[in-house]
Amino acid sequence: MTDQSITPRIERFVPADNAAVSFTGGFWESWTETIRKVTVPTQHQRMDEEGFLEVLNFHLPPAPLARPIQPSGLSMQHFFDSDFGKWIEAASYTLKAHPNPELEAKIDDIVDRLAEGQMTDGYLNSWFIRREPKKRWTNLRDLHEMYSMGHLLEGAVAYFLASGKRKFLNVMIRAVDHIIDTFGTEPGKLRGYDAHEEIELALIKLYRVTGEPAPSGARAILRRRAGPDASYYDEEARKRGQDPKDYVYKDYSYSQAHMPVREQDKVVGHAVRAMYLFSAMADLAVETSDLSLLAASNRLFDNLTGRQFYVTGGLGPSGTNEGFTREYDLPNATAYAETCAAVALAFWGHRMAQIDLDSRFTDQVELVLYNGALSGISRDGQQYFYENVLESHGDNRRWKWHYCPCCPTNIARLIASLGSYFYTTKPGELAVHLYGANQAELLLGDVPVSVEQQTAYPWDGDIALTVNPAKTAHFKLHLRIPGWSRSAEISVNGEILTPAVVKGYVTIERDWAPGDVVRIAFPMPVERLYANPQVSEDAGRVALKRGPVVYCLEEVDNGLPVQQLRLLAGTELEARFVSDLLGGAVVIEGPAEQASLLQWGEGLYRTSPPAFEPTRFRAIPYHLWANREAGAMAVWMREI
Amino acid sequence: MTDQSITPRIERFVPADNAAVSFTGGFWESWTETIRKVTVPTQHQRMDEEGFLEVLNFHLPPAPLARPIQPSGLSMQHFFDSDFGKWIEAASYTLKAHPNPELEAKIDDIVDRLAEGQMTDGYLNSWFIRREPKKRWTNLRDLHEMYSMGHLLEGAVAYFLASGKRKFLNVMIRAVDHIIDTFGTEPGKLRGYDAHEEIELALIKLYRVTGEPAPSGARAILRRRAGPDASYYDEEARKRGQDPKDYVYKDYSYSQAHMPVREQDKVVGHAVRAMYLFSAMADLAVETSDLSLLAASNRLFDNLTGRQFYVTGGLGPSGTNEGFTREYDLPNATAYAETCAAVALAFWGHRMAQIDLDSRFTDQVELVLYNGALSGISRDGQQYFYENVLESHGDNRRWKWHYCPCCPTNIARLIASLGSYFYTTKPGELAVHLYGANQAELLLGDVPVSVEQQTAYPWDGDIALTVNPAKTAHFKLHLRIPGWSRSAEISVNGEILTPAVVKGYVTIERDWAPGDVVRIAFPMPVERLYANPQVSEDAGRVALKRGPVVYCLEEVDNGLPVQQLRLLAGTELEARFVSDLLGGAVVIEGPAEQASLLQWGEGLYRTSPPAFEPTRFRAIPYHLWANREAGAMAVWMREI
């Protein structure tokens, strides 16, 4: 199929190969090493312990139909293939820079078993093949078969790029061919598309590696999604003997299928689905030069980040639909803010910034990386949050595994691929989006440029960026000036520059010689943040942020349920590095007042307010919460 | 069976016959007339429309087993008999003072059909007889058969007292005999008791009318409940082929069956179950002079009202277990605070005050009557709340009917029987618990005393209480001094008295002559209430109360989501009667500040707080909320 649009081609910035970016000490080295050494192996161990791998025993006869139980007592889901896919993807990102035959053997084992189980027509889904073969493709609305294949496909692409082995990729190309043969608008094909988006962006990844099946594969799916109705789900339900009106989510806005995507201007429904869809829209806008898709994606990004976004970068406030409700509805203690959704926002923002170098995208990528996504994994890399609340009374604890373990592998694949978020390039252009100690080997078109950042970021805002082209080369260096930065000082080889900040980036265009040093200083005062008055949950409250890091107060540091504290406007707050706090972190301390329980005594209500006593508080980075003893936590604190 | 305890007999105050108390103008006349003229007839109409009455067609063959759907699309429940019972009870309370042959015919129709359906061994439950006859008595943990029979029994007692007809009572006595034959500790009997308490207090009602089956019937059930374990539920589950560990509520504290009731000191589990249990414990303490039961009931009452009680009188904060969580956990926007639970608290407090004349019980009865229970029914008497939130963002709307319509008939039976909450008597003693315009014919032992209250209470705290014994008589008049009253002035025939306040009551003992007038003045300033600092949701917030009435702010009166307002400490607040507000009510008005959306502009977060502008607010009685257009509401308002 050919692309029939006639708009000018969008030239995107191409992300760095994540394996070409090595974190060299500091924050992200610690995290990426934790993911590689702890998270990836323990996730495989969990999948083994919990019987995921057993489902891949295709040589055994089909197992009973009833929903089985994992050994830990958690129920199994029909879309666990997606976890294989995401785990292989995360593992693959670690493999290229750190070859690991044992890990590769584990991946190969899964691949071999999937290959063995794949049906002769290319269909691949371990749940349905092993347990309910007659139900395949009977419920695109609820059962996530394309979603599962999409994640396997992403895993296959990543593993191919890491290992050079084509077996998994070939398996998934057969599966994609099967989807394309089965679904479409052509006569004889089924008109449906999966209600859980994912396959769309996976198809683009495949296309970018193989040139096949052309963006039209994903576009065809999106086009049906963009069409006038989602009546296929109704027809399908009736075929199953169900009344479409009994659909638990009532209307298809849950899956963003309530109106053509190009017309949508409010982010609705299931948050992860929305993020995957919009990521695919951004990719498709590039590959098909489709400006109307890009416009919709832009509009939706602004709606999300301007009206439906936690200060931590969390999104999707409600557990009821795992997603969005009304604008400005951002409850703290009941925040759903799924880890996967924040992770997927990074996917989307990263893609948008490839098209349009604008820090309104990358600011939010940085925000979720340091806060609302990273909070989803424990500091030791083996416990997780699904929901990322912004306030707790002590009953939110991380878990080792989950009945729907989608988040662990999602945060793993994001952090394992983090290098590609730091730098993007075009011929003659290098964009630096994130800061942190690293050494990177980049290509600007065919010009190799090596880059090194020396910095204690995010604990400190001073960065020494050494630019090392193989030989002197003329190119544009784009540096992101974070939205949180009020003043930045930039020098090249000691000479202070004052370049204009355009859409949150400064551009230094010059002949770059090996060893040129750009020094960037972002002062990092502690900032108090206040919320739009329409966010009623945050009225009268303050949040603390320093640089890209959002803070919270935990009971363990403050000796009492932190909701009994109130901060004092206008008082000086101190930031200092505490080396023995969970691997080292900057904490914020300052004066506060605590309610006197002694003075109140017994009883629930009375006609005079409680008395307060002076005290001091300590706040820690939000992403580090719930790593010590249980207790209350709050991001938004009362302030008087 | 004989009562084997040897403690001195507890002499209780006996509630007035509700039919002997006529509300004469004012607040409660309006509500009791609404219940009689609108609520009772429309509830019958709903039960008819929704197919409840159809289930009583016992002459038809058993209907399919699958859970059927009400015509409105709501699912049916297996415990709908309880709604017949509560509806008949409410209707009966209206019948005695207002004979209504048409209404009586409707009750008789239900009674005739229940009598026809009753099984030969006395078993009665329309769901199981019509739909799942083999499942009777197989699941006391979840299926509420005794609960349903208990409510039918309460209805039968009330209908017998109102109409003199014994048919329904006889049906239910046969059902009770069947329960006593089937369950017990004797050999050959089943050792179980219903996990949803109710039958216990219904049995006491039966006993008080018929002298049978002696309090031991209820006591026997309670004794098994008070026993060392709830293993019967486990055995029963195994018999059904279920693993007891799969119990959705995890442990039997959900049904207060986790430890002997006499040892319980924290109110836990399902709120309505708890209130029904504790009400029965109070009754049983009287009938069996069981001081240890009374001590437990006292302790639990204090735990509830001192640590787990909304300012409105709502209780049971969580929808997950329809009940209690941890102490001081009182979220506002997600408050469950089921109408039935507040209604049942009135039952409990009323019973405790019959034993111990202490306003710490009756204060809470008054609180729920004017607030957390009354909020469960619309001003027009035909729409309902199940959950009574204390804060809304506009999406809480009253419903006409519900898949679990337990609350409508519960609030109806409470208000329809309200007269009995106003007065209780003993020989030589008359206790006045509540204030409001009414005329009552009471008996102090065998001494008839007529009483009249002239007052605009609760809008005004001046009461003229005329005492009219048939002839001059010596007795004690106990008057409740509400806990909210800071100063009360009392005079008899113009002479000011200063009697001591003992446990919230003053006692005037004298020869009372016909026409003696007691004047009571309770000043009703607007009060600001503050919550214990351990209630984190209310920190920094204020609630407004005047007399017994708790207030809230609604968007419709204030022109904006009220969470954007903040009240100002120390400013003067004005109370005034607004005659055209939902039948007339006192509103509270005063200065406030509102956040400037214009000044804020777009965007979610920034480093300076929003600007505020002066404005004024209006608050209305909480029980009147959600009777006009949809919008935000808050009881607890920020205050600076």
Interface residues (C-beta under 8 A of the other chain):
Chain A: T305 G306 R307 F309 V311 R326 D329 P331 A333 T334 H393 E527 R528 L529 Y530 A531 N532 P533 Q534 V535 S536 A539 G540 V542 A543 P561 Q563 Q564 R566 A569 A595 S596 L597 W600 E602 G603 L604 Y605 R606 T607 S608 P609 P610 A632 R638 I640
Chain B: T305 G306 R307 F309 V311 R326 D329 P331 A333 T334 H393 D395 E527 R528 L529 Y530 A531 N532 P533 Q534 V535 S536 A539 G540 V542 A543 P561 Q563 Q564 R566 A569 A595 S596 L597 W600 E602 G603 L604 Y605 R606 T607 S608 P609 P610 A632 R638 I640
